[in-house]
Amino acid sequence: MNINIPNKIKVGGLDYDIILKNRIEEDGVSDMGTQYTPIQKMWIDNTYHKQQQEETFLHKIIEAINDSYELNLEHHKICTLSNLLYQVIKQLK
């Protein structure tokens, strides 16, 4: 099962723009993705393998939930949740 990364997604009532781009060439940034709640945007580097883009997308959604609802999850817990959720979703047919 592939995860479709849309141009927009609603998280907790907020509409986020999702921008797929080469982060290093265009922004000089070497991370796989960035999520910024105040302007409701998520950036995902499209030079990574499709699976990594999909997992990063889930990671950014969890970060948006964490920010919006002040869950105060530590980053390593967000990483664990996104990796495990990705693994479970990929098993669904």
N, C-alpha and C positions, 0 to 999 in steps of 0.2 A: 504494500500500500504506500503510495507516494503522498506526501503532504503538500497540498497546494499552498504556495505562499502568495496571498492576494496583494493587491495594491493598497488596500485598507482593511482594517479589522477593528471591531468594537471590543474594548476591554473595560469591564466595569462601567459601562455607560459612556466611555470616552472613545471617540473615533481616532485611531492612529493611522497615519500614513506610513506605508512600508516602502522603503527605497532600497532596491537592489543595485549595487554599484561596486566598482573596483575601488575599495577604500584606500589602498596605498597610493595608486596613481592619482585619484581625484581629490583625496583629503589629506594624504600624507599620514594616514592612520593605519596601524598594522593589526588592529583587532578584528575579530570575525563579525562583530556587530556592536551596535550601540542603541540604547533605548533612552529617550529623554521625555519624561512625563510632562514637564511644563509646556512643551510645544507639540506634544502628542505625535512624535515621530520615532520610527525605528529604522535603522540602517543595517543592512546585511551585506557582507562582502560576497559578490557573485563570482569571485575567482576560485573560491573553495569548492570542493566536491559537493554535489547536490545533497548528499546525506548530511554533510556538515552544515549546509545552509538551512536544512529543515530543522536540525537539532538547535541551531542558533536561534531560529525563529521561535521555537517553543521556549527557549531560555529567555528571550526578550519579553515574551508574553508573561512568563512568571515574574520577571522583574517589574513589569508594569503593574501586575496585581500586587506585588509586594509594596511598591511605592504608593499606589492609590489607596490601599487599605492599611497602610502602616503596620505591616506584619513583622517588620524588623528581622526578616530572615537573613542570616549571614550568607555571603556569596557562595561558600562551599555547599551550603544546603540547597541553594537555587541550582547550582551545577548538578547536584545529585538528583534533584527532582526532574530537571529537564532531560537528563540522560536516561533515567528510568522511564519517564513518560514517553520519550521518543521510542525506546525499545518496545514498550507495550503497544503503542500505536502502530508501529511497523509490523507487528505480528497479526494485526487485524486484517481480515480479508473481506 
